[in-house]
Amino acid sequence: MRSLTAELNRLANGGAAYPSPDAFLDTAGAANAWAETSGLHLQGALNAKNSTSGLGITACLNALAGTTGLGPAAAAAQIAS
């Protein structure tokens, strides 16, 4: 399984493919790119993408993936785009 950073970069890249390693963003940067926000911390960007506030990282990713009980990277891996 890939890392949360890798999965968020895949999603920021449209969901179909991982960007080249030299184009990877940090975790918060990838989350902001995917959520079409800027300057938010990871949790804030994921809440913006999920149209929620106050959820934790794992809860946001599981909600976006339509899953429950998965860790952050596993939940992100279930999201198509």
N, C-alpha and C positions, 0 to 999 in steps of 0.2 A: 504494500500500500504506500502511496506517496504521502508526502507531508501536507499539512494544512496550507502552507505557503504555496506549494506546487499546485494543489487543487484550486486555490483562489486565483492563481495566475492562469490556470486553464480556463476558469470561468470568465476572468477579465479578458481573455483572448477569444471569447465567443463560445467556449465550451467544448468545441470539437477536438482541439489539440493543445498541447502544452507549448508555450512559446520557447524559443531557444534560450538556453541558460543565461546568455548575456543580456537578454531582454526581460529577465525576471524582475519583478518588483518585490519590495519587502511585503510582509503579510498585510499590514495596514494599507499600504499603497495599492496592492492588488484588490483588497476588499473595497476600497474607495473607487477604483477604476470599474469594478463590476457593478457597484451600486450607483455609479455615476454621481458621486459626491467627491468632495475634496477636503482634506485636512482633518477628517474625523479619525478617531482611534478605531481599532478593529471592531470593538463591540458597537460603537456608534454607527459605523458604516453598515454592519450587518443588520442592525435594527432599522436603519433607513431602507435597506433593500427589502426587508420583511414588513415594512410599514408598521413597525411596533416601536415601543420604547421600553427600556428597562429589562429586556430579556438578556440573559447571558449568552455568551458565544455559542455554546453547545445547543442551547434551546433555540436560538435563531437558526442555526444551520439545520437542525432536525426539522423545524417548522418549514423552512424553505425546501427541504428534501422530501417532505411528507413522510418522515420517519420518526421513530421514537427510540431513545435509548442508545443511539450510536454516538461514538466520540466525534469530535469536530472534523477530523480529516475523513473519517468514514462517511459521515453525513454529507460533507461537501462532495465526495466522490459520487454520491448518488444523484447529484443535481446535474441536469443536462446542459443548461445554459443560464 
